[in-house]
Amino acid sequence: MSSTSSGIVGRSTGDRIILILVIVLALIMMAPIAWVIALSLKDNKELMTDMNSVFHAPYTINNYINILATSSVFRWILNSLIVSGGLTVMTLILSSLAGYGFARLNFPFRNALFIIVLLGLAVPEQAVLIARHQLFSWLKFHNTYHGLILPGLAAPFGVFLMTQYFRAIPKELDEAALLDNASRFKIFWKVLLPLTIPAQATLGIFTFLSSWNDYFWPLISGTKKEMYTLTIGIASTQTNFAQSEGLGFLMSQAVFAGAPILILYLFFQKYIVTAVSGAAVR
Amino acid sequence: MAEATLSGSASAAKAATRQAVQNINAPLWRNAVFVAPYLFLFVTLLVVPLFWSIWLSLHKADAFGIGRFVGVDNYFRLFRDKIFIQSVGNTFYFVFLTVPALALIGLMLALALNRKTRSAAALRAVYFSSSVLSVTIVTLIWRIVFIGNFGLPATIYGWFGATAPAFLSDPKLTMIGIAIATVWWCIGLPMMLFLSALQQVPQEIYEAAALDNASRWRTLWHITLPSIRRTFVLVIIIEIVLQFQLFGQARLMTQGGPNNVSKPIVLYIYEAAFTKWDLGLGAAASEILFILIMLAAMAQYFISRRRGEEG
């Protein structure tokens, strides 16, 4: 009894020190973000003369008003929404169909095909980019929305995830529905699909987030300014900002672009963490 | 007569059901209709480009088309190119800087935050939050932090009358600066992987250790760490594969400079293929990267399979 209680006391003092350490480290980690937000709230001319002015008033929201008035950020956000949203919806549809097919239906070479798809997981994007770029040049797909969406649909992760998920659902469910003379599509749509909603959420969030943050394919395919995604667009404004007169404006664009994802993260934190860690381990 | 029809139709229905169950288990081409749309995209956008890239790497190719077959000449050109060799070295150096740091810091954070309190949950959320940002925003933040005379380190050093190191212009420090930004960006994933491993350690072992009056350090050293050994190896390999593909941070923070000291393989590929339009050379470089990543991915496969057999 006494050993247990001393154990608890000893734990809590040690714990308190560790807790303080991780809080301090978290504050250090957040400091750059706080600093950028502070910069975004400063007048550009004031920053030009004195960077230290960031630590004291006056602050202004003029930079944000300027975004609303002049910047292309809205167009880029719209592009990103179309590309990431389209890719996510299509990935969910294709992966669910294929996952059901691989898990439940038998067709010639099924296992061999599934293994080939799994091998596709090991192929890094860079190993196919150049050929894909050439293919899309010939098809005249560059600087179009479908050109930005299509490559992401070939990624095998969703099919892998959904196949695993369908396999885990008891087969008796299908067989009972089959006895009621339900068609295979009806079984898929009415019986099994509703059971896969957690997997759909995981896959959907992961797909949306990685597409939203993708920096490579949009860089080489959507090269016209009006076809930039948000990630590419914000990057295009950053060149040479050591000499930039609009430091505060630049920072306000970064905050404006980062805030929606951080707010989504606040609400869907659990799903996002599961999705990202699940995708890494596969 | 009516009875016969009735029983006939009943048995017909039964037969039909049996037929249906058999149908769903028989290997039929029409069953492939569910996988066909995905497989079409998989083949046209992944399998074909994969082999096409290998084929490209054996040809002289530019923006106007594919020229003559040159065999392994592109690969020879790569190995003779000092900048390519340097970019391979830079990539290994970057992996060496980031992967151990990510694994160790991730492990320490996971050990510290593996508890069911609300403050621990909030801190986990904070440490993961940077992972959801895009590379563009991460580099924007870190370029301004590292900026010459008035960045955050410069300001803080200034308070003590010292000069801050110039992370993005001093050739010795450039990769370290990129590595710091990368660890800041990517720390969430290793932490979460370690946390989920820690939560799978059976509670009984800890209770047994508590009965033996084992100290905290002994419990950590002899129970906790050995039971997450495999996760540790897995995290290392996942991070090697991820960090090998360094691109955005280098392109946005330093453009690979000064003097190519921060140019990774992927940036080399990008420049060869999409600024010099030497597609054959770029394809050859991407095959080299592919082989390097494959080696790490194979290691991951064998380790996760062994873990699966045990668990």
Interface residues (C-beta under 8 A of the other chain):
Chain A: S3 T4 G7 G10 R11 G14 D15 I18 L19 L21 V22 I23 A26 M29 M30 A31 P32 I33 W35 V36 L39 M51 N52 L94 S95 L97 A98 Y100 G101 F102 R104 L105 N106 F107 P108 R110 L113 I116 V117 G120 A122 V123 P124 E125 Q126 A127 V128 L129 I130 A131 R132 H133 Q134 L135 L150 P151 L153 A154 A155 P156 V159 D174 E175 L178 L179 N181 R184 F188 L209 W212 N213 Y215 F216 I220 L230 T231 I232 I234 A235 Q238 F241 A242 L247 L250 M251 A254 A257 G258 I261 L262 L264 Y265 L266 Q269 I272 V273 V276 S277 A280 V281
Chain B: A16 T17 A20 V21 I24 N25 A26 P27 L28 W29 R30 N31 A32 V33 F34 V35 P37 Y38 L39 L41 F42 T44 L45 L46 V47 V48 P49 L50 W52 S53 L56 L109 A112 L113 R115 S119 L123 A125 V126 Y127 F128 S129 S130 S131 V132 L133 S134 V135 T136 I137 T139 L140 I141 W142 R143 I144 V145 I147 G148 F150 L152 T155 W184 G188 L189 M192 L193 S196 A210 N213 R216 L234 I238 V241 Q245 F247 G248 L252 V266 I269 Y270 A273 F274 L279 G282 A283 S286 E287 L289 F290 I293 M294 A297 M298 Y301 S304
